[in-house]
């Protein structure tokens, strides 16, 4: 990581702290923003007048706080709070000349969508998103191939990569976060079932565990299957952009590649974490719930641990002083430790008289060739028959080496295997006495 990359987060955080950004929403403010978001969707509105804002706030107060007084004053204060926190912005630009028009900011819509549209990732939605992503990247690769200059590549590829393709990847990550929240609620539901129904909640808990396990396994399989192909398409686009000198395309591809890797890592991590939770719950159901379906043992244990049963747990130790010994203590003699006698690790070498085996073997090969042997198997057989059985196999290879030196060996393209001795088969050569050796 470069120094500039390390300084960038620090600078952004310092800038955010200098602006004193904060966010604090009361329940009625959150309901107010949610009502504006829903009304803009239903009516296709892009902005609200002050009168419409007041009307929406009165409707929210009628549902949330029907006994509230001073609705107009409360609406003015709520609008100002939302503007101060960058959730509502004035878009008319006429100042105080007349009543203005207001629109929800991206921060407000993001907060409302988090609470109202908790989309969880499923196998079908992930497959559809990845398929759409693959189609879009394939089209951008074709566009990059058809471009000639860096400006054409930037115009045709960089924009869609930063907007359309990145929105698809962001949609996958948003649904991943929704699935994380769903799993958290599922764990709370399993805990509530075990706390309330105990033994009767076994079947329901097992169904919830199996359903989530199957969903995570399908998601992980889809991510592992399709991420490699998407990464390859991005690499192709990066290579084409690098050839034409489009640096902005390379940067966009790099960021998208990191997002895809992060999605694949998310799938593996969630499956591993859920597997541990799955084993923990099943172990609890097996070792606790099934062994104590009426909670009798559990309640008695809790009562004893809390002291409600009359006597709590304690550690009682019977201590006895040591016996007094009036005589002097004689320290026994220390025996030397037992040791094995040391042995020599290496045996002494025996001097052996070695003969000139190479010259002797060469003479035997020449004698066999001069005696009329015209094949490698015949020469080998004539030589190894004079040797002990344990030396024949090694000698066969040396015979072949000597034959190539003292005679001219010929062989067909496909050589046949012929027996040279009992248990020794070699590829057949034709041997002819060379002129230098004669």
C-alpha positions as CSV (number, residue, x, y, z in Angstrom):
1,X,0.0,0.0,0.0
2,X,1.4,3.4,-1.0
3,X,1.7,6.4,1.3
4,X,-1.0,8.2,-0.5
5,X,-3.4,5.3,0.0
6,X,-2.6,5.2,3.7
7,X,-3.2,8.9,4.1
8,X,-6.5,8.9,2.2
9,X,-8.7,7.3,5.0
10,X,-7.0,9.5,7.6
11,X,-7.8,12.7,5.6
12,X,-11.4,11.7,5.1
13,X,-12.0,10.9,8.7
14,X,-10.4,14.2,9.8
15,X,-12.5,16.0,7.3
16,X,-15.7,14.3,8.6
17,X,-14.7,15.2,12.2
18,X,-14.1,18.8,11.3
19,X,-17.6,19.0,9.7
20,X,-19.0,17.7,13.1
21,X,-21.3,15.4,11.2
22,X,-23.8,13.5,13.5
23,X,-27.0,11.7,13.1
24,X,-29.8,11.3,15.7
25,X,-33.3,10.3,14.8
26,X,-36.2,9.9,17.1
27,X,-38.9,7.3,16.3
28,X,-41.3,10.0,15.1
29,X,-38.6,11.5,12.8
30,X,-37.8,8.1,11.4
31,X,-41.5,7.5,10.7
32,X,-41.7,10.9,9.1
33,X,-38.9,10.1,6.7
34,X,-40.4,6.7,5.9
35,X,-43.8,8.2,5.2
36,X,-42.2,10.7,2.8
37,X,-40.3,7.9,1.0
38,X,-43.5,5.8,0.6
39,X,-45.6,8.8,-0.6
40,X,-42.9,9.7,-3.2
41,X,-43.0,6.2,-4.5
42,X,-46.7,5.9,-4.6
43,X,-47.3,9.3,-6.3
44,X,-44.2,9.5,-8.3
45,X,-43.1,12.7,-6.6
46,X,-39.6,14.1,-6.8
47,X,-40.1,16.9,-4.2
48,X,-42.6,18.1,-1.5
49,X,-43.9,21.5,-0.8
50,X,-44.1,22.8,2.8
51,X,-47.8,22.2,2.9
52,X,-47.3,18.5,1.8
53,X,-44.6,18.0,4.4
54,X,-46.9,19.4,7.1
55,X,-49.7,17.1,5.9
56,X,-47.5,14.0,6.0
57,X,-46.3,14.9,9.5
58,X,-49.9,15.3,10.8
59,X,-50.7,11.8,9.4
60,X,-47.6,10.4,11.1
61,X,-48.5,12.1,14.4
62,X,-52.1,10.7,14.2
63,X,-50.7,7.2,14.0
64,X,-47.7,7.5,16.4
65,X,-48.7,10.1,18.9
66,X,-52.4,10.9,18.6
67,X,-52.4,13.0,21.8
68,X,-49.7,15.4,20.6
69,X,-50.5,19.1,20.6
70,X,-49.0,21.9,18.5
71,X,-48.7,19.8,15.3
72,X,-47.7,22.8,13.1
73,X,-44.9,23.8,15.4
74,X,-43.7,20.2,15.7
75,X,-43.7,19.8,11.9
76,X,-41.6,22.9,11.5
77,X,-39.1,21.7,14.1
78,X,-39.0,18.2,12.5
79,X,-38.3,19.6,9.1
80,X,-35.5,21.8,10.5
81,X,-34.0,18.7,12.3
82,X,-34.0,16.7,9.1
83,X,-32.4,19.6,7.1
84,X,-29.7,20.0,9.7
85,X,-28.8,16.3,9.5
86,X,-28.8,16.2,5.7
87,X,-31.8,14.0,5.4
88,X,-34.0,16.7,3.7
89,X,-32.7,19.3,1.3
90,X,-34.4,22.4,-0.3
91,X,-34.3,22.1,-4.1
92,X,-36.2,25.2,-5.3
93,X,-33.4,27.8,-4.8
94,X,-35.7,30.8,-4.2
95,X,-34.6,31.4,-0.6
96,X,-37.2,33.1,1.6
97,X,-39.2,34.7,-1.2
98,X,-41.8,32.0,-1.1
99,X,-42.4,28.5,0.4
100,X,-39.9,26.1,-0.9
101,X,-39.8,22.5,-2.3
102,X,-37.9,19.8,-0.5
103,X,-36.6,16.4,-1.5
104,X,-35.2,13.4,0.4
105,X,-31.4,13.0,0.2
106,X,-29.6,9.8,-0.6
107,X,-28.9,9.4,3.1
108,X,-32.6,9.5,4.0
109,X,-33.6,7.0,1.3
110,X,-30.7,4.7,2.4
111,X,-32.0,4.7,6.0
112,X,-35.6,4.1,5.0
113,X,-34.7,1.3,2.5
114,X,-32.7,-0.4,5.3
115,X,-35.8,-0.6,7.5
116,X,-38.4,-1.1,4.9
117,X,-36.7,-3.1,2.2
118,X,-34.5,-5.7,3.9
119,X,-33.9,-7.8,0.8
120,X,-32.2,-11.0,1.6
121,X,-30.0,-12.8,-0.9
122,X,-31.4,-16.0,-2.3
123,X,-30.2,-18.5,-4.8
124,X,-32.6,-17.2,-7.5
125,X,-31.8,-13.5,-7.0
126,X,-28.0,-14.1,-6.9
127,X,-28.1,-16.2,-10.1
128,X,-30.1,-13.5,-11.9
129,X,-27.8,-10.7,-10.7
130,X,-24.7,-12.7,-11.7
131,X,-26.1,-13.6,-15.1
132,X,-27.0,-10.0,-15.8
133,X,-23.5,-9.0,-14.6
134,X,-21.9,-11.5,-16.9
135,X,-23.9,-10.3,-19.9
136,X,-23.0,-6.6,-19.2
137,X,-19.3,-7.4,-18.8
138,X,-19.3,-9.4,-22.1
139,X,-20.8,-6.5,-23.9
140,X,-18.3,-4.1,-22.4
141,X,-15.4,-6.4,-23.5
142,X,-16.8,-6.3,-27.1
143,X,-16.9,-2.5,-26.8
144,X,-13.3,-2.3,-25.6
145,X,-12.2,-4.6,-28.5
146,X,-13.9,-2.3,-31.0
147,X,-12.4,0.9,-29.6
148,X,-9.2,2.3,-31.1
149,X,-8.1,5.2,-28.9
150,X,-8.0,5.6,-25.1
151,X,-10.8,8.2,-25.4
152,X,-13.1,5.7,-27.1
153,X,-12.4,3.1,-24.4
154,X,-13.1,5.5,-21.6
155,X,-16.3,6.7,-23.3
156,X,-17.7,3.2,-24.0
157,X,-16.4,1.3,-21.0
158,X,-15.5,3.4,-18.0
159,X,-18.9,5.0,-17.6
160,X,-20.9,1.7,-17.6
161,X,-18.3,0.1,-15.3
162,X,-18.7,2.9,-12.7
163,X,-22.5,3.1,-12.9
164,X,-24.3,0.1,-14.3
165,X,-22.0,-2.8,-13.4
166,X,-21.1,-1.3,-10.0
167,X,-24.8,-0.9,-9.2
168,X,-25.3,-4.6,-9.8
169,X,-22.4,-5.6,-7.6
170,X,-23.7,-3.1,-4.9
171,X,-27.1,-4.9,-5.2
172,X,-25.4,-8.2,-4.4
173,X,-23.6,-6.7,-1.4
174,X,-26.8,-5.0,-0.2
175,X,-28.7,-8.3,-0.3
176,X,-25.8,-10.0,1.5
177,X,-26.2,-7.6,4.4
178,X,-29.9,-8.3,4.4
179,X,-29.2,-12.0,4.7
180,X,-26.9,-11.3,7.6
181,X,-29.7,-9.4,9.4
182,X,-32.0,-12.3,8.6
183,X,-29.6,-14.8,10.1
184,X,-29.3,-12.7,13.2
185,X,-33.1,-12.6,13.6
186,X,-33.2,-16.3,13.0
187,X,-30.7,-17.0,15.8
188,X,-32.8,-14.8,18.1
189,X,-35.9,-16.7,17.1
190,X,-34.2,-20.1,17.8
191,X,-33.2,-18.7,21.2
192,X,-36.7,-17.6,22.0
193,X,-38.2,-20.9,20.9
194,X,-35.8,-22.8,23.2
195,X,-36.6,-20.4,26.1
196,X,-40.4,-20.7,25.7
197,X,-41.4,-24.1,24.3
198,X,-38.2,-26.0,25.2
199,X,-38.9,-29.6,24.1
200,X,-41.8,-28.7,21.7
201,X,-39.5,-26.4,19.8
202,X,-37.1,-29.1,18.6
203,X,-38.8,-29.7,15.2
204,X,-39.1,-25.9,14.5
205,X,-35.5,-25.2,15.4
206,X,-34.3,-28.1,13.2
207,X,-36.4,-26.8,10.2
208,X,-35.0,-23.3,10.6
209,X,-31.4,-24.6,10.8
210,X,-31.8,-26.9,7.8
211,X,-33.4,-24.2,5.6
212,X,-30.7,-21.6,6.3
213,X,-27.9,-24.2,5.9
214,X,-29.3,-25.1,2.5
215,X,-29.6,-21.5,1.4
216,X,-26.0,-20.6,2.4
217,X,-24.7,-23.7,0.7
218,X,-26.5,-22.8,-2.6
219,X,-25.2,-19.2,-2.4
220,X,-21.6,-20.3,-1.8
221,X,-21.8,-22.7,-4.7
222,X,-23.1,-20.0,-7.1
223,X,-20.5,-17.5,-6.0
224,X,-17.6,-20.0,-6.4
225,X,-19.0,-21.1,-9.8
226,X,-19.5,-17.6,-11.4
227,X,-16.9,-15.4,-9.7
228,X,-14.1,-16.9,-11.7
229,X,-15.8,-16.2,-15.0
230,X,-16.6,-12.6,-14.0
231,X,-13.0,-12.0,-12.9
232,X,-11.7,-13.4,-16.2
233,X,-14.0,-10.9,-18.1
234,X,-12.7,-8.0,-16.0
235,X,-9.1,-9.1,-16.7
236,X,-9.8,-9.1,-20.4
237,X,-11.2,-5.6,-20.2
238,X,-8.2,-4.4,-18.2
239,X,-5.8,-5.9,-20.7
240,X,-7.6,-4.2,-23.6
241,X,-7.7,-0.9,-21.8
242,X,-4.0,-1.1,-20.8
243,X,-3.1,-1.6,-24.5
244,X,-5.0,1.5,-25.5
245,X,-3.8,3.5,-22.4
246,X,-7.1,4.0,-20.6
247,X,-6.1,4.2,-17.0
248,X,-9.6,5.0,-15.7
249,X,-10.9,1.7,-17.0
250,X,-8.1,-0.2,-15.3
251,X,-9.0,1.4,-12.0
252,X,-12.7,0.7,-12.3
253,X,-12.0,-3.0,-13.2
254,X,-9.7,-3.3,-10.2
255,X,-12.4,-2.0,-7.8
256,X,-15.0,-4.3,-9.3
257,X,-12.6,-7.3,-9.0
258,X,-12.1,-6.5,-5.3
259,X,-15.9,-6.4,-4.8
260,X,-16.3,-9.8,-6.4
261,X,-13.5,-11.3,-4.3
262,X,-15.2,-9.8,-1.2
263,X,-18.5,-11.4,-2.2
264,X,-16.9,-14.8,-2.6
265,X,-15.1,-14.4,0.7
266,X,-18.4,-13.4,2.3
267,X,-20.1,-16.6,1.1
268,X,-17.3,-18.9,2.5
269,X,-17.1,-17.0,5.8
270,X,-20.9,-17.1,6.4
271,X,-21.1,-20.8,5.6
272,X,-18.3,-21.6,8.0
273,X,-19.8,-19.4,10.8
274,X,-23.2,-20.9,10.3
275,X,-21.8,-24.4,10.3
276,X,-20.3,-23.7,13.8
277,X,-23.6,-22.3,15.0
278,X,-25.5,-25.3,13.5
279,X,-23.2,-27.8,15.4
280,X,-23.6,-25.8,18.6
281,X,-27.4,-25.8,18.5
282,X,-27.6,-29.5,17.6
283,X,-25.2,-30.3,20.4
284,X,-27.4,-28.3,22.8
285,X,-30.6,-30.0,21.6
286,X,-29.0,-33.4,21.9
287,X,-27.2,-33.0,25.2
288,X,-29.6,-30.7,27.1
289,X,-33.1,-30.5,25.7
290,X,-33.6,-34.2,24.8
291,X,-32.0,-35.3,28.2
292,X,-34.2,-33.0,30.2
293,X,-37.5,-32.5,28.3
294,X,-39.4,-31.2,31.5
295,X,-36.6,-28.9,32.6
296,X,-36.5,-30.6,36.0
297,X,-32.8,-31.0,36.1
298,X,-32.2,-27.6,34.7
299,X,-34.4,-25.9,37.3
300,X,-32.8,-27.8,40.2
301,X,-29.3,-26.9,39.0
302,X,-30.3,-23.2,38.8
303,X,-31.8,-23.3,42.2
304,X,-28.7,-24.9,43.7
305,X,-26.4,-22.5,41.9
306,X,-28.4,-19.4,43.1
307,X,-28.7,-20.7,46.7
308,X,-32.5,-20.9,46.6
309,X,-32.5,-24.6,47.6
310,X,-31.1,-23.8,51.1
311,X,-27.4,-24.5,50.6
312,X,-25.3,-23.3,47.8
313,X,-22.3,-25.1,46.4
314,X,-19.0,-24.7,48.4
315,X,-15.7,-26.4,48.6
316,X,-15.0,-28.3,51.8
317,X,-11.4,-29.4,52.5
318,X,-10.4,-31.6,55.5
319,X,-6.9,-30.5,56.6
320,X,-4.7,-32.6,58.9
321,X,-1.3,-31.6,60.2
322,X,1.6,-33.8,59.3
323,X,2.9,-36.4,61.8
324,X,5.9,-35.4,64.0
325,X,9.0,-37.6,63.4
326,X,11.3,-37.4,66.4
327,X,14.2,-39.1,64.7
328,X,16.7,-37.6,62.3
329,X,15.9,-38.0,58.7
330,X,18.5,-39.8,56.8
331,X,18.8,-38.8,53.2
332,X,19.1,-42.0,51.1
333,X,22.1,-42.3,48.9
334,X,21.7,-41.0,45.5
335,X,22.0,-43.8,43.0
336,X,23.6,-42.9,39.7
337,X,21.2,-42.9,36.8
338,X,21.0,-45.9,34.7
339,X,22.8,-45.6,31.4
340,X,23.3,-48.0,28.5
341,X,26.9,-48.7,27.5
342,X,27.8,-46.6,24.5
343,X,28.2,-48.5,21.3
344,X,30.1,-47.5,18.2
345,X,27.7,-46.0,15.8
346,X,29.8,-46.9,12.7
347,X,31.5,-50.2,12.2
348,X,35.2,-50.1,11.1
349,X,35.7,-50.4,7.4
350,X,37.2,-53.6,6.1
351,X,40.0,-53.3,3.5
352,X,39.0,-55.2,0.4
353,X,41.1,-55.8,-2.7
354,X,39.3,-54.6,-5.8
355,X,40.2,-55.9,-9.2
356,X,40.0,-54.0,-12.4
357,X,36.3,-55.0,-13.1
358,X,35.8,-52.6,-15.9
359,X,38.8,-53.9,-17.9
360,X,37.7,-57.5,-17.2
361,X,34.2,-56.7,-18.3
362,X,35.4,-55.0,-21.5
363,X,37.5,-58.1,-22.3
364,X,34.5,-60.4,-21.7
365,X,32.3,-58.3,-24.0
366,X,34.9,-58.2,-26.8
367,X,35.4,-62.0,-26.5
368,X,31.6,-62.5,-26.8
369,X,31.4,-60.3,-29.9
370,X,34.5,-62.0,-31.5
371,X,32.9,-65.3,-30.6
372,X,30.0,-64.6,-32.9
373,X,27.4,-62.9,-30.7
374,X,25.5,-60.5,-33.0
375,X,22.7,-59.3,-30.6
376,X,22.7,-57.5,-27.3
377,X,20.8,-60.3,-25.6
378,X,23.4,-62.8,-26.8
379,X,26.3,-60.7,-25.6
380,X,24.6,-60.1,-22.2
381,X,23.8,-63.8,-21.8
382,X,27.4,-64.8,-22.5
383,X,28.8,-62.3,-20.0
384,X,26.3,-62.6,-17.1
385,X,26.4,-66.4,-17.1
386,X,29.9,-66.2,-15.6
387,X,28.7,-64.0,-12.6
388,X,26.9,-64.8,-9.4
389,X,23.1,-64.3,-9.4
390,X,23.1,-61.2,-7.2
391,X,25.5,-59.4,-9.6
392,X,23.8,-60.2,-12.9
393,X,21.2,-57.5,-13.0
394,X,23.7,-54.7,-12.4
395,X,26.1,-56.2,-14.8
396,X,23.5,-56.2,-17.6
397,X,23.4,-52.4,-17.7
398,X,27.2,-52.2,-17.8
399,X,27.3,-54.7,-20.6
400,X,25.1,-52.5,-22.7
401,X,27.3,-49.5,-22.1
402,X,30.5,-51.4,-23.0
403,X,28.8,-52.8,-26.2
404,X,28.3,-49.3,-27.5
405,X,32.0,-48.6,-27.1
406,X,33.6,-51.8,-28.6
407,X,31.0,-52.5,-31.3
408,X,28.5,-50.8,-33.6
409,X,25.0,-51.3,-32.3
410,X,21.9,-51.0,-34.5
411,X,18.2,-51.2,-33.6
412,X,14.9,-50.9,-35.3
413,X,12.5,-48.0,-34.5
414,X,10.3,-50.4,-32.5
415,X,12.7,-52.7,-30.5
416,X,11.6,-56.1,-29.2
417,X,12.3,-57.3,-25.7
418,X,14.4,-60.4,-25.5
419,X,15.5,-62.5,-22.5
420,X,19.2,-62.1,-21.6
421,X,19.1,-64.4,-18.6
422,X,16.7,-65.8,-16.2
423,X,14.7,-62.8,-14.9
424,X,16.5,-60.3,-17.2
425,X,14.8,-58.9,-20.3
426,X,16.3,-56.2,-22.4
427,X,15.5,-54.3,-25.6
428,X,17.1,-56.1,-28.5
429,X,20.0,-54.5,-30.5
430,X,22.0,-55.8,-33.4
431,X,25.7,-55.8,-32.7
432,X,28.5,-55.6,-35.3
433,X,32.2,-55.5,-34.6
434,X,33.4,-52.0,-35.3
435,X,36.4,-51.3,-37.5
436,X,38.3,-49.6,-34.6
437,X,37.7,-52.5,-32.3
438,X,38.7,-55.3,-34.7
